[in-house]
Amino acid sequence: MDIGSLKSFLDERADEYEYTADADASELTSFRCGGKVRLAVSPKSTRSLCALLRALTEACIRHDVIGLGTNVLVDDGGYDGVLVITSLMTELTIDGETLTAECGRGITSCASAAQKAGLSGFSFAFGIPGSVGGAVAMNAGAYGGEISDIILSADCWDFGERRIVTLDREALSLGYRDSVIRRGGLVVLSAKFGLQKGDPDAIFAEMTDFMNRRREKQPLSYPSAGSVFKRAPGHYTGKLIEDAGLKGVRIGGAEVSEKHAGFIINKGGATAGDVKALVELVTSRVYEKFGVVLEREIIYL
Ligand SMILES: Cc1cc2nc3c(=O)[nH]c(=O)nc-3n(C[C@H](O)[C@H](O)[C@H](O)COP(=O)(O)OP(=O)(O)OC[C@H]3O[C@@H](n4cnc5c(N)ncnc54)[C@H](O)[C@@H]3O)c2cc1C
C-alpha cells in the first residue's frame, strides 16, 4: 500500500476517518507555521486508530501521531508522510474517583469534567492546551502537579506486538517532560486517572487561580508551543534567557516573548525556519553567557 491506496482505504471507511491531503501544518499546530503535510488523518475511534496504525506499519509508510499539536513544529519543507491526528477521539467517562479519557480529549476539558464531578487532582492541567495522549507522552505539568501524580494506567497501541497493551504508571516511566511513549513504539489510546473527592467550589477557585496566573505571565494572545526549553537544573530557563538579553529578540516573524522569555511566539508570518534559527540563537547565547546547555522541549517534525 502507498499513500494513494491508503486514500482508497480511507474513502471506503469514510464514517471512520477524516483526512486532508496536503494539509497546512499552520492549521494543525499551535505555532501556526510549517509546510504541507502529505496526508493528515483523523480517526474517529480507538478501533479505527489501531487499524490505521497497523496498515501504516505493514505498508512501511512514514507516520507520526499527534494530538492537538501544541508542542510540535513542522518543518517548512513539510512532512512527507501521514500525520495521524487524534483530536476526534474525545470520549470521557467518570466512574467513582477514576476519570478515563480517550487520547484526543483536551486535558483542560478533563480538568473541568473532574471539577464538575467534585474530583480534585486534575486542576494543575487546567489551561494546558494539549490532549490526553500528548500530555501522557510529555508528562505535562504545571504549578507543582504533573500527569505522573494522577495517572493510573494508559491503554496503548504497541507497534512491536501489533496489539493493545495496558501500561501502569511504573511501566509508563514518566520523568520530567518524558515517558516511555517518547522513546517510540507506543501510541496512547486512552488513559485512566485516579482522583480524590473534593469541594467543587474550592477546585474551581484553584483552577481559576492557575488560569489567571497563566494569563498574567504567558503571551497567550500569540501563537506558540508554550515553553520552548526544558527547565535547566538549578535555573529558571526564562530568567537565563532574559539575563542573556534576549527578550524581544526577533528573527523573521518569530520573537522571544517580552512577556515570558521562555516562550517563542509567532508575531505574524513566522516560518518554522525563523523559529528554529531563534531556538539556535537562544541556545548558543545562553551557553556563551552562563555555560548552561538548554534542552529543547518542543518537538520538530
Ligand atoms: C500556550 C501554551 C502553554 C503550555 N503550557 C504548558 C504547561 O504548562 N505544561 C506543559 O507540560 N506543557 C505546556 N504546553 C505544551 C503542550 O501543551 C503540552 O506538552 C501538551 O501535553 C502537548 O499535547 P498535544 O496534544 O498538543 O501534543 P502534540 O503537540 O500533538 O504532540 C506532542 C508529542 O506527543 C506525542 N503524542 C501526542 N499524542 C500522542 C499519542 N496519542 N500517543 C503517543 N504520542 C503522542 C507526539 O508524537 C509528540 O511527540 C503549553 C503549550 C502552549 C501552546
The ligand as an SDF file (V2000), in Angstrom:
LIG
                    3D

 53 58  0  0  0  0  0  0  0  0999 V2000
    0.2700   28.3820   25.4550 C   0  0  0  0  0  0  0  0  0  0  0  0
    0.8470   27.0400   25.8370 C   0  0  0  0  0  0  0  0  0  0  0  0
    1.0240   26.7210   27.1760 C   0  0  0  0  0  0  0  0  0  0  0  0
    1.5470   25.4840   27.5370 C   0  0  0  0  0  0  0  0  0  0  0  0
    1.7020   25.2130   28.8670 N   0  0  0  0  0  0  0  0  0  0  0  0
    2.2070   24.0130   29.2330 C   0  0  0  0  0  0  0  0  0  0  0  0
    2.3820   23.6980   30.6220 C   0  0  0  0  0  0  0  0  0  0  0  0
    2.0530   24.4730   31.4960 O   0  0  0  0  0  0  0  0  0  0  0  0
    2.9060   22.4860   30.9290 N   0  0  0  0  0  0  0  0  0  0  0  0
    3.2690   21.5770   29.9810 C   0  0  0  0  0  0  0  0  0  0  0  0
    3.7250   20.4870   30.3240 O   0  0  0  0  0  0  0  0  0  0  0  0
    3.1180   21.8610   28.6640 N   0  0  0  0  0  0  0  0  0  0  0  0
    2.5930   23.0400   28.2660 C   0  0  0  0  0  0  0  0  0  0  0  0
    2.4390   23.3150   26.9400 N   0  0  0  0  0  0  0  0  0  0  0  0
    2.8990   22.3400   25.9320 C   0  0  0  0  0  0  0  0  0  0  0  0
    1.8270   21.3370   25.4750 C   0  0  0  0  0  0  0  0  0  0  0  0
    0.5180   21.8550   25.5890 O   0  0  0  0  0  0  0  0  0  0  0  0
    1.9180   20.0200   26.2430 C   0  0  0  0  0  0  0  0  0  0  0  0
    3.1670   19.3970   26.0700 O   0  0  0  0  0  0  0  0  0  0  0  0
    0.8280   19.0390   25.8050 C   0  0  0  0  0  0  0  0  0  0  0  0
    0.8180   17.9460   26.6770 O   0  0  0  0  0  0  0  0  0  0  0  0
    1.0150   18.5390   24.3780 C   0  0  0  0  0  0  0  0  0  0  0  0
   -0.1880   17.8970   23.9740 O   0  0  0  0  0  0  0  0  0  0  0  0
   -0.5890   17.8610   22.4330 P   0  0  0  0  0  0  0  0  0  0  0  0
   -1.7880   17.0320   22.2980 O   0  0  0  0  0  0  0  0  0  0  0  0
   -0.6810   19.2200   21.8830 O   0  0  0  0  0  0  0  0  0  0  0  0
    0.6800   17.1090   21.8600 O   0  0  0  0  0  0  0  0  0  0  0  0
    1.3100   17.3080   20.4200 P   0  0  0  0  0  0  0  0  0  0  0  0
    1.9720   18.6300   20.3250 O   0  0  0  0  0  0  0  0  0  0  0  0
    0.3000   16.9710   19.4130 O   0  0  0  0  0  0  0  0  0  0  0  0
    2.4380   16.1810   20.4770 O   0  0  0  0  0  0  0  0  0  0  0  0
    3.4850   16.3060   21.4060 C   0  0  0  0  0  0  0  0  0  0  0  0
    4.2450   14.9810   21.4670 C   0  0  0  0  0  0  0  0  0  0  0  0
    3.3730   13.9890   21.9970 O   0  0  0  0  0  0  0  0  0  0  0  0
    3.2330   12.9100   21.0650 C   0  0  0  0  0  0  0  0  0  0  0  0
    1.8580   12.4420   21.1170 N   0  0  0  0  0  0  0  0  0  0  0  0
    0.7190   13.1720   21.0040 C   0  0  0  0  0  0  0  0  0  0  0  0
   -0.3530   12.3700   21.1180 N   0  0  0  0  0  0  0  0  0  0  0  0
    0.1280   11.1140   21.2940 C   0  0  0  0  0  0  0  0  0  0  0  0
   -0.4960    9.8440   21.4570 C   0  0  0  0  0  0  0  0  0  0  0  0
   -1.8300    9.6810   21.4810 N   0  0  0  0  0  0  0  0  0  0  0  0
    0.3110    8.7730   21.6390 N   0  0  0  0  0  0  0  0  0  0  0  0
    1.6550    8.8960   21.6030 C   0  0  0  0  0  0  0  0  0  0  0  0
    2.2860   10.0750   21.4440 N   0  0  0  0  0  0  0  0  0  0  0  0
    1.5260   11.1630   21.2880 C   0  0  0  0  0  0  0  0  0  0  0  0
    3.5940   13.4880   19.7010 C   0  0  0  0  0  0  0  0  0  0  0  0
    4.0620   12.4910   18.8370 O   0  0  0  0  0  0  0  0  0  0  0  0
    4.6780   14.4790   20.0960 C   0  0  0  0  0  0  0  0  0  0  0  0
    5.8980   13.7880   20.2560 O   0  0  0  0  0  0  0  0  0  0  0  0
    1.9100   24.5510   26.5500 C   0  0  0  0  0  0  0  0  0  0  0  0
    1.7140   24.8640   25.1970 C   0  0  0  0  0  0  0  0  0  0  0  0
    1.1830   26.1010   24.8420 C   0  0  0  0  0  0  0  0  0  0  0  0
    0.9590   26.4080   23.3940 C   0  0  0  0  0  0  0  0  0  0  0  0
  1  2  1  0
  2  3  1  0
  2 52  2  0
  3  4  2  0
  4  5  1  0
  4 50  1  0
  5  6  2  0
  6  7  1  0
  6 13  1  0
  7  8  2  0
  7  9  1  0
  9 10  1  0
 10 11  2  0
 10 12  1  0
 12 13  2  0
 13 14  1  0
 14 15  1  0
 14 50  1  0
 15 16  1  0
 16 17  1  0
 16 18  1  0
 18 19  1  0
 18 20  1  0
 20 21  1  0
 20 22  1  0
 22 23  1  0
 23 24  1  0
 24 25  2  0
 24 26  1  0
 24 27  1  0
 27 28  1  0
 28 29  2  0
 28 30  1  0
 28 31  1  0
 31 32  1  0
 32 33  1  0
 33 34  1  0
 33 48  1  0
 34 35  1  0
 35 36  1  0
 35 46  1  0
 36 37  1  0
 36 45  1  0
 37 38  2  0
 38 39  1  0
 39 40  1  0
 39 45  2  0
 40 41  1  0
 40 42  2  0
 42 43  1  0
 43 44  2  0
 44 45  1  0
 46 47  1  0
 46 48  1  0
 48 49  1  0
 50 51  2  0
 51 52  1  0
 52 53  1  0
M  END
$$$$
